[in-house]
């Protein structure tokens, strides 16, 4: 069995037959993993941005492309997390996909006080830029500038969004299954 399979077994999610698993435990495990993934992408964006600032020539272009990839992955993790939160709250059906705009709206409605902080609201709202970055290939240079501005302006806000979601999931026992 692979490392991931071993982790599932150790967590009590799977038993002797890997096709049998505890749905509640796999949901909590997956949500926690997505939260860690989001945090990893945020930290990587900050690190890559610092490297970008110190780089020259083609290295800068490579770092900019890396930032765009990490930004996209962070947004996907956020979207998946909000989907799991909505599913746990009974707001959507199991395995129902939601758009990034719906995920952002859900965050804003779940945490209106946090979104009164302009840095948090701007950070979460900036995640909608992923659609333009991914789908509008003809505006590559402008898209990359958008990513750079988002990371420069909202890196701390992304951390705050992560912290808010983690605290909520912990408080609502979405990360633990007994």
C-alpha positions, -999 to 999 in steps of 0.1 A, spaced: 0 0 0 12 35 -8 20 62 17 -14 79 13 -31 45 17 -11 40 49 -22 74 62 -59 65 55 -55 33 73 -37 49 103 -65 75 105 -91 47 107 -107 57 74 -101 24 57 -100 -10 71 -87 -43 57 -104 -37 24 -94 -3 10 -128 -1 -9 -145 2 25 -141 35 42 -158 57 68 -174 86 49 -175 110 79 -138 104 86 -128 107 50 -146 141 48 -129 154 79 -95 141 67 -100 156 32 -110 190 46 -80 191 69 -57 181 40 -72 209 18 -67 234 46 -30 224 48 -28 225 11 -42 261 10 -17 271 37 12 255 18 3 274 -14 0 307 5 35 302 21 49 292 -13 35 323 -30 52 345 -4 85 327 -8 84 328 -46 74 365 -45 105 373 -24 126 354 -49 109 372 -78 119 406 -63 155 396 -61 157 379 -96 166 393 -130 159 384 -166 143 351 -174 144 340 -137 118 367 -130 96 353 -157 99 318 -143 90 330 -108 61 350 -121 48 318 -138 53 298 -106 33 325 -87 4 322 -111 4 284 -107 4 286 -69 -22 313 -69 -45 291 -90 -39 261 -67 -46 282 -36 -79 293 -51 -88 257 -60 -80 246 -24 -102 274 -11 -130 265 -34 -128 228 -23 -127 239 14 -158 261 11 -176 233 -8 -169 209 21 -180 235 46 -213 240 26 -218 203 23 -213 198 61 -238 226 67 -264 210 44 -263 239 20 -254 218 -10 -257 181 -19 -228 157 -15 -203 160 -44 -221 191 -57 -196 214 -74 -197 251 -67 -181 280 -86 -153 302 -72 -177 331 -70 -202 310 -50 -174 300 -27 -164 336 -22 -200 346 -15 -203 318 10 -172 330 28 -185 365 29 -219 354 42 -204 331 68 -179 357 81 -194 391 75 -176 406 105 -142 394 92 -150 408 58 -155 442 73 -117 442 74 -108 455 40 -77 433 37 -96 401 43 -125 411 19 -101 422 -8 -81 390 -4 -111 367 -7 -126 388 -36 -93 387 -55 -96 349 -58 -121 355 -85 -92 366 -107 -83 330 -111 -110 326 -137 -96 354 -159 -60 341 -154 -69 306 -163 -93 313 -192 -81 345 -209 -49 333 -226 -48 363 -249 -40 386 -221 -11 367 -206 9 398 -196 -20 415 -179 -30 383 -161 5 379 -147 5 415 -135 -28 408 -117 -13 378 -100 17 399 -89 -5 426 -76 -27 401 -57 3 384 -40 19 418 -32 -13 433 -18 -31 404 -3 -6 378 10 -14 386 46 -51 387 38 -48 351 23 -33 340 56 -62 357 75 -87 339 53 -70 306 60 -70 313 98 -107 323 98 -117 291 79 -94 269 101 -108 283 133 -144 279 120 -138 243 110 -122 235 143 -150 252 163 -177 234 143 -158 201 147 -155 196 110 -119 184 114 -125 157 140 -146 126 138 -148 103 168 
